């Protein structure tokens, strides 16, 4: 059941995020990768971005009226 819900979530995210936004995110991540040196710093930045996404995705979904 969890895998099924995960697939639905991924499909929803793919439908909400167009290819242009995905390409922009990849470009920003590639730029950020060159600026951060060290494994610990990458884990910290990744964790902060993950926490931000954890809180922002429901807010954005609520604003869209889902």
N, CA, C and O atoms as a Tinker XYZ file with bonds, in Angstrom:
   264  protein
     1  N      0.819000   -1.188000    0.000000    73     2
     2  CA     0.000000    0.000000    0.000000    64     1     3
     3  C      0.872000    1.266000    0.000000    63     2     4     5
     4  O      0.565000    2.244000   -0.680000    81     3
     5  N      1.957000    1.226000    0.771000    73     3     6
     6  CA     2.839000    2.395000    0.817000    64     5     7
     7  C      3.478000    2.650000   -0.541000    63     6     8     9
     8  O      3.628000    3.803000   -0.947000    81     7
     9  N      3.853000    1.597000   -1.241000    73     7    10
    10  CA     4.450000    1.767000   -2.567000    64     9    11
    11  C      3.438000    2.369000   -3.542000    63    10    12    13
    12  O      3.790000    3.202000   -4.377000    81    11
    13  N      2.199000    1.947000   -3.431000    73    11    14
    14  CA     1.147000    2.478000   -4.291000    64    13    15
    15  C      0.946000    3.973000   -4.025000    63    14    16    17
    16  O      0.832000    4.763000   -4.962000    81    15
    17  N      0.902000    4.356000   -2.746000    73    15    18
    18  CA     0.737000    5.768000   -2.407000    64    17    19
    19  C      1.949000    6.587000   -2.830000    63    18    20    21
    20  O      1.813000    7.738000   -3.244000    81    19
    21  N      3.136000    5.990000   -2.726000    73    19    22
    22  CA     4.337000    6.691000   -3.177000    64    21    23
    23  C      4.283000    6.936000   -4.676000    63    22    24    25
    24  O      4.645000    8.017000   -5.140000    81    23
    25  N      3.838000    5.951000   -5.435000    73    23    26
    26  CA     3.715000    6.133000   -6.884000    64    25    27
    27  C      2.699000    7.226000   -7.215000    63    26    28    29
    28  O      2.927000    8.030000   -8.119000    81    27
    29  N      1.586000    7.260000   -6.492000    73    27    30
    30  CA     0.606000    8.319000   -6.720000    64    29    31
    31  C      1.194000    9.689000   -6.395000    63    30    32    33
    32  O      0.946000   10.663000   -7.107000    81    31
    33  N      1.974000    9.760000   -5.314000    73    31    34
    34  CA     2.601000   11.019000   -4.948000    64    33    35
    35  C      3.595000   11.461000   -6.012000    63    34    36    37
    36  O      3.633000   12.636000   -6.378000    81    35
    37  N      4.406000   10.519000   -6.514000    73    35    38
    38  CA     5.368000   10.864000   -7.550000    64    37    39
    39  C      4.668000   11.311000   -8.826000    63    38    40    41
    40  O      5.131000   12.240000   -9.488000    81    39
    41  N      3.557000   10.664000   -9.183000    73    39    42
    42  CA     2.805000   11.085000  -10.363000    64    41    43
    43  C      2.229000   12.484000  -10.180000    63    42    44    45
    44  O      2.218000   13.287000  -11.113000    81    43
    45  N      1.752000   12.769000   -8.971000    73    43    46
    46  CA     1.214000   14.091000   -8.684000    64    45    47
    47  C      2.299000   15.146000   -8.798000    63    46    48    49
    48  O      2.082000   16.209000   -9.381000    81    47
    49  N      3.459000   14.856000   -8.246000    73    47    50
    50  CA     4.569000   15.811000   -8.312000    64    49    51
    51  C      5.006000   16.014000   -9.747000    63    50    52    53
    52  O      5.285000   17.141000  -10.157000    81    51
    53  N      5.071000   14.934000  -10.520000    73    51    54
    54  CA     5.454000   15.069000  -11.941000    64    53    55
    55  C      4.451000   15.900000  -12.709000    63    54    56    57
    56  O      4.834000   16.666000  -13.594000    81    55
    57  N      3.163000   15.765000  -12.387000    73    55    58
    58  CA     2.161000   16.540000  -13.112000    64    57    59
    59  C      2.174000   18.008000  -12.696000    63    58    60    61
    60  O      1.883000   18.885000  -13.509000    81    59
    61  N      2.515000   18.284000  -11.422000    73    59    62
    62  CA     2.561000   19.670000  -10.960000    64    61    63
    63  C      3.825000   20.388000  -11.402000    63    62    64    65
    64  O      3.806000   21.591000  -11.663000    81    63
    65  N      4.914000   19.652000  -11.485000    73    63    66
    66  CA     6.194000   20.252000  -11.848000    64    65    67
    67  C      6.474000   19.929000  -13.307000    63    66    68    69
    68  O      6.656000   18.769000  -13.677000    81    67
    69  N      6.506000   20.946000  -14.111000    73    67    70
    70  CA     6.787000   20.751000  -15.527000    64    69    71
    71  C      8.254000   20.453000  -15.762000    63    70    72    73
    72  O      9.076000   20.557000  -14.851000    81    71
    73  N      8.571000   20.087000  -16.969000    73    71    74
    74  CA     9.948000   19.740000  -17.297000    64    73    75
    75  C     10.872000   20.949000  -17.179000    63    74    76    77
    76  O     12.046000   20.791000  -16.843000    81    75
    77  N     10.376000   22.133000  -17.445000    73    75    78
    78  CA    11.218000   23.330000  -17.346000    64    77    79
    79  C     11.642000   23.582000  -15.908000    63    78    80    81
    80  O     12.771000   24.000000  -15.651000    81    79
    81  N     10.732000   23.327000  -14.971000    73    79    82
    82  CA    11.068000   23.527000  -13.562000    64    81    83
    83  C     12.050000   22.464000  -13.082000    63    82    84    85
    84  O     12.937000   22.745000  -12.276000    81    83
    85  N     11.887000   21.255000  -13.577000    73    83    86
    86  CA    12.811000   20.174000  -13.219000    64    85    87
    87  C     14.211000   20.473000  -13.753000    63    86    88    89
    88  O     15.203000   20.253000  -13.058000    81    87
    89  N     14.288000   20.971000  -14.983000    73    87    90
    90  CA    15.592000   21.336000  -15.563000    64    89    91
    91  C     16.232000   22.485000  -14.796000    63    90    92    93
    92  O     17.448000   22.508000  -14.610000    81    91
    93  N     15.423000   23.432000  -14.354000    73    91    94
    94  CA    15.953000   24.541000  -13.566000    64    93    95
    95  C     16.485000   24.040000  -12.227000    63    94    96    97
    96  O     17.529000   24.499000  -11.763000    81    95
    97  N     15.777000   23.107000  -11.611000    73    95    98
    98  CA    16.231000   22.546000  -10.333000    64    97    99
    99  C     17.537000   21.784000  -10.513000    63    98   100   101
   100  O     18.420000   21.864000   -9.660000    81    99
   101  N     17.669000   21.048000  -11.611000    73    99   102
   102  CA    18.918000   20.319000  -11.879000    64   101   103
   103  C     20.063000   21.297000  -12.102000    63   102   104   105
   104  O     21.177000   21.066000  -11.632000    81   103
   105  N     19.798000   22.387000  -12.814000    73   103   106
   106  CA    20.841000   23.389000  -13.046000    64   105   107
   107  C     21.276000   24.050000  -11.739000    63   106   108   109
   108  O     22.468000   24.272000  -11.523000    81   107
   109  N     20.321000   24.363000  -10.873000    73   107   110
   110  CA    20.656000   24.968000   -9.583000    64   109   111
   111  C     21.437000   23.985000   -8.727000    63   110   112   113
   112  O     22.406000   24.372000   -8.074000    81   111
   113  N     21.032000   22.721000   -8.718000    73   111   114
   114  CA    21.747000   21.707000   -7.932000    64   113   115
   115  C     23.160000   21.492000   -8.473000    63   114   116   117
   116  O     24.093000   21.295000   -7.694000    81   115
   117  N     23.326000   21.525000   -9.772000    73   115   118
   118  CA    24.662000   21.378000  -10.349000    64   117   119
   119  C     25.546000   22.569000   -9.971000    63   118   120   121
   120  O     26.729000   22.394000   -9.681000    81   119
   121  N     24.982000   23.770000   -9.973000    73   119   122
   122  CA    25.733000   24.943000   -9.563000    64   121   123
   123  C     26.086000   24.861000   -8.082000    63   122   124   125
   124  O     27.211000   25.169000   -7.688000    81   123
   125  N     25.121000   24.443000   -7.263000    73   123   126
   126  CA    25.348000   24.342000   -5.829000    64   125   127
   127  C     26.380000   23.272000   -5.507000    63   126   128   129
   128  O     27.125000   23.402000   -4.535000    81   127
   129  N     26.432000   22.228000   -6.303000    73   127   130
   130  CA    27.388000   21.140000   -6.088000    64   129   131
   131  C     28.822000   21.632000   -6.226000    63   130   132   133
   132  O     29.715000   21.157000   -5.523000    81   131
   133  N     29.045000   22.581000   -7.128000    73   131   134
   134  CA    30.404000   23.112000   -7.303000    64   133   135
   135  C     30.787000   24.063000   -6.177000    63   134   136   137
   136  O     31.975000   24.285000   -5.944000    81   135
   137  N     29.821000   24.622000   -5.481000    73   135   138
   138  CA    30.098000   25.604000   -4.430000    64   137   139
   139  C     30.325000   24.963000   -3.064000    63   138   140   141
   140  O     30.964000   25.568000   -2.204000    81   139
   141  N     29.814000   23.753000   -2.849000    73   139   142
   142  CA    29.905000   23.102000   -1.541000    64   141   143
   143  C     31.003000   22.052000   -1.605000    63   142   144   145
   144  O     30.989000   21.164000   -2.458000    81   143
   145  N     31.948000   22.170000   -0.692000    73   143   146
   146  CA    33.050000   21.224000   -0.643000    64   145   147
   147  C     32.967000   20.461000    0.669000    63   146   148   149
   148  O     32.698000   21.040000    1.721000    81   147
   149  N     33.196000   19.180000    0.598000    73   147   150
   150  CA    33.166000   18.360000    1.805000    64   149   151
   151  C     31.864000   17.608000    1.940000    63   150   152   153
   152  O     30.789000   18.121000    1.631000    81   151
   153  N     31.984000   16.393000    2.404000    73   151   154
   154  CA    30.817000   15.518000    2.537000    64   153   155
   155  C     29.879000   16.009000    3.625000    63   154   156   157
   156  O     28.661000   15.978000    3.446000    81   155
   157  N     30.419000   16.459000    4.745000    73   155   158
   158  CA    29.570000   16.914000    5.852000    64   157   159
   159  C     28.733000   18.120000    5.439000    63   158   160   161
   160  O     27.552000   18.207000    5.776000    81   159
   161  N     29.347000   19.045000    4.711000    73   159   162
   162  CA    28.605000   20.227000    4.259000    64   161   163
   163  C     27.486000   19.837000    3.305000    63   162   164   165
   164  O     26.403000   20.421000    3.345000    81   163
   165  N     27.739000   18.861000    2.454000    73   163   166
   166  CA    26.694000   18.407000    1.532000    64   165   167
   167  C     25.534000   17.774000    2.276000    63   166   168   169
   168  O     24.376000   17.971000    1.906000    81   167
   169  N     25.836000   17.008000    3.334000    73   167   170
   170  CA    24.771000   16.405000    4.136000    64   169   171
   171  C     23.954000   17.480000    4.853000    63   170   172   173
   172  O     22.731000   17.380000    4.945000    81   171
   173  N     24.632000   18.495000    5.355000    73   171   174
   174  CA    23.927000   19.575000    6.053000    64   173   175
   175  C     23.022000   20.330000    5.090000    63   174   176   177
   176  O     21.852000   20.563000    5.393000    81   175
   177  N     23.551000   20.713000    3.939000    73   175   178
   178  CA    22.752000   21.450000    2.961000    64   177   179
   179  C     21.607000   20.578000    2.447000    63   178   180   181
   180  O     20.484000   21.061000    2.298000    81   179
   181  N     21.873000   19.318000    2.178000    73   179   182
   182  CA    20.816000   18.410000    1.736000    64   181   183
   183  C     19.731000   18.238000    2.783000    63   182   184   185
   184  O     18.544000   18.193000    2.459000    81   183
   185  N     20.141000   18.141000    4.038000    73   183   186
   186  CA    19.161000   18.024000    5.117000    64   185   187
   187  C     18.309000   19.271000    5.245000    63   186   188   189
   188  O     17.094000   19.185000    5.427000    81   187
   189  N     18.947000   20.433000    5.149000    73   187   190
   190  CA    18.186000   21.685000    5.227000    64   189   191
   191  C     17.205000   21.822000    4.064000    63   190   192   193
   192  O     16.069000   22.257000    4.251000    81   191
   193  N     17.647000   21.452000    2.871000    73   191   194
   194  CA    16.740000   21.503000    1.722000    64   193   195
   195  C     15.600000   20.494000    1.871000    63   194   196   197
   196  O     14.465000   20.773000    1.486000    81   195
   197  N     15.904000   19.331000    2.426000    73   195   198
   198  CA    14.867000   18.329000    2.661000    64   197   199
   199  C     13.837000   18.790000    3.668000    63   198   200   201
   200  O     12.639000   18.592000    3.467000    81   199
   201  N     14.292000   19.408000    4.758000    73   199   202
   202  CA    13.360000   19.929000    5.760000    64   201   203
   203  C     12.507000   21.040000    5.167000    63   202   204   205
   204  O     11.307000   21.114000    5.431000    81   203
   205  N     13.122000   21.900000    4.370000    73   203   206
   206  CA    12.365000   22.978000    3.725000    64   205   207
   207  C     11.295000   22.410000    2.795000    63   206   208   209
   208  O     10.161000   22.887000    2.786000    81   207
   209  N     11.654000   21.395000    2.017000    73   207   210
   210  CA    10.677000   20.778000    1.115000    64   209   211
   211  C      9.572000   20.083000    1.896000    63   210   212   213
   212  O      8.414000   20.093000    1.479000    81   211
   213  N      9.928000   19.476000    3.038000    73   211   214
   214  CA     8.946000   18.773000    3.861000    64   213   215
   215  C      7.852000   19.730000    4.328000    63   214   216   217
   216  O      6.685000   19.346000    4.405000    81   215
   217  N      8.217000   20.958000    4.635000    73   215   218
   218  CA     7.231000   21.921000    5.109000    64   217   219
   219  C      6.590000   22.713000    3.980000    63   218   220   221
   220  O      5.439000   23.132000    4.105000    81   219
   221  N      7.308000   22.929000    2.880000    73   219   222
   222  CA     6.761000   23.762000    1.808000    64   221   223
   223  C      5.810000   23.015000    0.885000    63   222   224   225
   224  O      4.863000   23.612000    0.374000    81   223
   225  N      6.033000   21.739000    0.662000    73   223   226
   226  CA     5.170000   20.990000   -0.258000    64   225   227
   227  C      3.725000   20.978000    0.216000    63   226   228   229
   228  O      2.837000   21.241000   -0.597000    81   227
   229  N      3.429000   20.686000    1.501000    73   227   230
   230  CA     2.020000   20.756000    1.927000    64   229   231
   231  C      1.431000   22.166000    1.841000    63   230   232   233
   232  O      0.244000   22.328000    1.556000    81   231
   233  N      2.256000   23.180000    2.087000    73   231   234
   234  CA     1.755000   24.560000    1.989000    64   233   235
   235  C      1.389000   24.874000    0.551000    63   234   236   237
   236  O      0.325000   25.436000    0.289000    81   235
   237  N      2.252000   24.519000   -0.376000    73   235   238
   238  CA     1.974000   24.770000   -1.797000    64   237   239
   239  C      0.755000   23.973000   -2.248000    63   238   240   241
   240  O     -0.085000   24.484000   -2.989000    81   239
   241  N      0.657000   22.717000   -1.803000    73   239   242
   242  CA    -0.497000   21.892000   -2.166000    64   241   243
   243  C     -1.778000   22.504000   -1.607000    63   242   244   245
   244  O     -2.813000   22.490000   -2.273000    81   243
   245  N     -1.716000   23.037000   -0.395000    73   243   246
   246  CA    -2.892000   23.682000    0.185000    64   245   247
   247  C     -3.286000   24.944000   -0.557000    63   246   248   249
   248  O     -4.471000   25.231000   -0.725000    81   247
   249  N     -2.287000   25.701000   -1.003000    73   247   250
   250  CA    -2.590000   26.913000   -1.764000    64   249   251
   251  C     -3.196000   26.584000   -3.131000    63   250   252   253
   252  O     -4.015000   27.336000   -3.659000    81   251
   253  N     -2.781000   25.449000   -3.689000    73   251   254
   254  CA    -3.354000   25.048000   -4.980000    64   253   255
   255  C     -4.749000   24.451000   -4.835000    63   254   256   257
   256  O     -5.446000   24.245000   -5.829000    81   255
   257  N     -5.147000   24.181000   -3.627000    73   255   258
   258  CA    -6.489000   23.660000   -3.386000    64   257   259
   259  C     -6.612000   22.163000   -3.571000    63   258   260   261
   260  O     -7.687000   21.651000   -3.883000    81   259
   261  N     -5.500000   21.458000   -3.377000    73   259   262
   262  CA    -5.555000   20.005000   -3.508000    64   261   263
   263  C     -6.098000   19.472000   -2.251000    63   262   264
   264  O     -6.246000   18.259000   -2.107000    81   263
